[in-house]
Amino acid sequence: MLVKPNEQIPMARLLKFIERGERLAHDCAQAQAALAPAAGMRRFLLGQARQEGLHAVAFKWAIGWLAPRHVGEAPFLKPFDQYAKLLHTALERKDFAESLLAEQIILEGLGEALLKKIEAGLSKRKAPFKKLRRMLLHQEEAHHAFGVRNLQRAIDRQEISTEQLCNQAQEYLLLAESMISSVTDLFDAIDENPKDYLAEFHRHLPSWLDPNSQSGNHQLFPFQQTEN
């Protein structure tokens, strides 16, 4: 196994970031199942909740394997907690569409992007449990696709507009970016460029949330714009 001793704690802290997201996704999917307008959607969301709970356990185990001792404070907690508060407020309002936007599209898109990049790093380092890691990634992709598919249907039926969704998305997107920028030192410690992770996240956004194609969103993603 080629994970270097000096990489173990920063990698464990990055996985702690993902574990925290899995726990939020579990709670959200359970709440969404009670709001879902169709039986098939409820079944999917209850299945997602079960999977997210198992993912959180798997990541907790991986954190213990990488760094058996305490991995230290998580630098992303403030923007993450703000994100969770926004999401819980949407659920309390019974705003199913906003919850899909915040959880399955943005949060799952962020998690999927991070997992893909981390998976590449773990494969390069010949880390164990490759099949398990691939299964988790496949399930995250399915959760993200569920959100994109169902919001696109709502847009096509004119139940919600892309303008409304883009307005709702702005604070979530800025907080997601803040989470990535808050762990820059962890990426540096494992010789990874955080801008690559941010770019991967952007690639997972639907076209109607692409900041380069939305005329009113020029203030989004300041972290990315530092390159220009």
N, C-alpha and C positions, 0 to 999 in steps of 0.2 A: 504494500500500500504506500503510495507516494505522497500522501498528505504530510507536508513538513511540520515539525513540531511548532514552528512559529505561525503556521496557518490554522492550527486546530481551533484556537479560541476565536479568532475573527470569523472563521467559517461557521462555528457553532452559534455565534451571535447573529449571523445572517439567517441561519436556520431558525433561530428564535423569532426573528422577524416574521418568517413564513408561518411558524407554528401559531403565533398570535393571530395572524390573518385567518388561519384555518378555524380557530376557535370562534372568531367573529362570524365567519361564513357559516359555521354550524348553527349558531344561535339565529342568524338571519334567515337561513333556509327553513328552519322550523317555524319561525314567525310568518314567513312568506307562504308556507303551505296552508296556513289558516286563511290567508287573503286570496289565494289563487282562484281565478274564476272558473277553472275547468278541472275535472277529475284527473286527467292525464298530467296536467301541470302539478297538481298536488302530489301525485305519486312520484314524479321526478324530483320535486323539492324535498320530500321526505327521504328519498334515496340519497339525494345530495347531502342532507344533514347527517345521515349515517356515515357516508364516505368522509365528510369533513372531520367528523369526530375521530375516525380511524386515522386520518392523515395527521391530525394533531398529536395523537399518541405515537405515530411513527416518527414524526419530527422530534418529539420530546426524547424518544429513545436515541435517535441519531445525535442529538445534542449531547446526551450523556456519554455516548460512545466517543465523540470527538473531544469532549472536555468534561471529564467526570466531576471536576470541581466546579464551583460557581463561576459562570462565564461573565459576571459583572453586569452593570446596569445597561439597559437597552437604550441607545440614544434616540431611537425612533418613537419612543412612547408618547411624547407630547402630540405630534401630528397624528399618530395612530389613534390616540384617545379622542382627539377632536373629530376624526373621521368617523369613529364608532358612534359618537354622540349624534352627529348629523344623520347617520344611517338609522339609528334607533328612533330619532325624531320622525323620520319619514315613515317608519313602520307604525309608530303610534298614531300618525295621521291616516294610516291605512292607504298610503300612497304606494300601490304595488309597482307602478311603472318606475317611480324614482328609486325604489328599492332594487329593482332589476338593474337599473343604470349604475347605482352605487356599488352593488355587490357583484352580480354576475359579469357585468361589463368592465367596470373600472377596477375593482379590487381583485376579481379573478383574473382579469387581463394583466394586472401588475404581478400577481402571484405566478401566473403562467410564464410571463416573460422572465421573471427571476429564476424560476425552476429550470427553464430551458438553458439559461446561461450557466447556472450553477451545475446543472447536469453535465454540460460540456466540460466544466472544470473538474468535476468528480470523475468523469470518464477518463480524462487526461491523466488523472492521478490514480487510476485503477482502483477506485473505491468499490467496496462490496455492495451486494444487493441491487445490482443493475436492473433486474426484472421488476423488482418492487418499485424502484424509482421511476421506471418507465410507465408502470401502471398508474402511479399517482399523477404523473404528468398527463396521461391520457384522460383521466377523470377530470382534471382541472380544465382541460381543453373542452370537454363535453359540457361542463358547467358554464363556461364562458359562451360557448356556442348557443346554449339554451337562452341566455339573456339576449344575445344579439338577435336571434331568430324571433323571439317573442316581442321584443320592442320594434323590430322591423315590421312585424305584422300589425302592431298597433299604429305605427306610422302610416302604413299602406291603407288601413281602415279609417284614417284621419281621426283616430281616438286621441292622438297626441301629436304635436308638431316637433320637428327637429329643432326649431328655434327654442321651444320650451325645454326640451331635453338638454340642449347646449347651455342654456342659462342655468339649469339645475346642476349641470355637470361641473361648472367652473370651480366651485369651492372644493369639490371632491378631487378634481384633477390637480389643483394646486397643493392640496394636502398629500396626495399620492406622490407628487414630485418632491415635496418636503421630506417625505419618508426616505426616498432614495438619496437625496442630498445629505440627510442626517447620518447616513452610514458610509459616506465617502471614504473615511479612514479605514473602514473594514475592507472595502474593495481594494484600496491601495495595499493593504497588508497581504492580500492574496494575489497581488499583481494583476488586478482586473480594473478596467476603466469604467467608472460608474456611468459615463455618457453612453457606453454601449448598452447598458441595462436600460437606460432611459429611452434610447432609440428603439430597443426591442419592445418596450412597453407601448410606445407610440404606434408601432406596427400592429399591435393587437387592438387598437381602437377602431370602431366602425368609421367609414368614410365621412359620415356626417358629424363626427367628433374630431376629425383631423384639423388641428389648429392651423395648418397651412392652407386649408380650403375654406375656412370659416372667416368671413370678413370681420366679424366682431370680436374675434378671440385673440387679437394680437398681443394681449397682455398675459396670456397663458404661457406656461412652460419657460419662465425666465432662466431656469438652470440650463436648458438646452441652448438658449439664445446667447449665452456667454461665449459660445464658440464663434459667433459671427462678428 
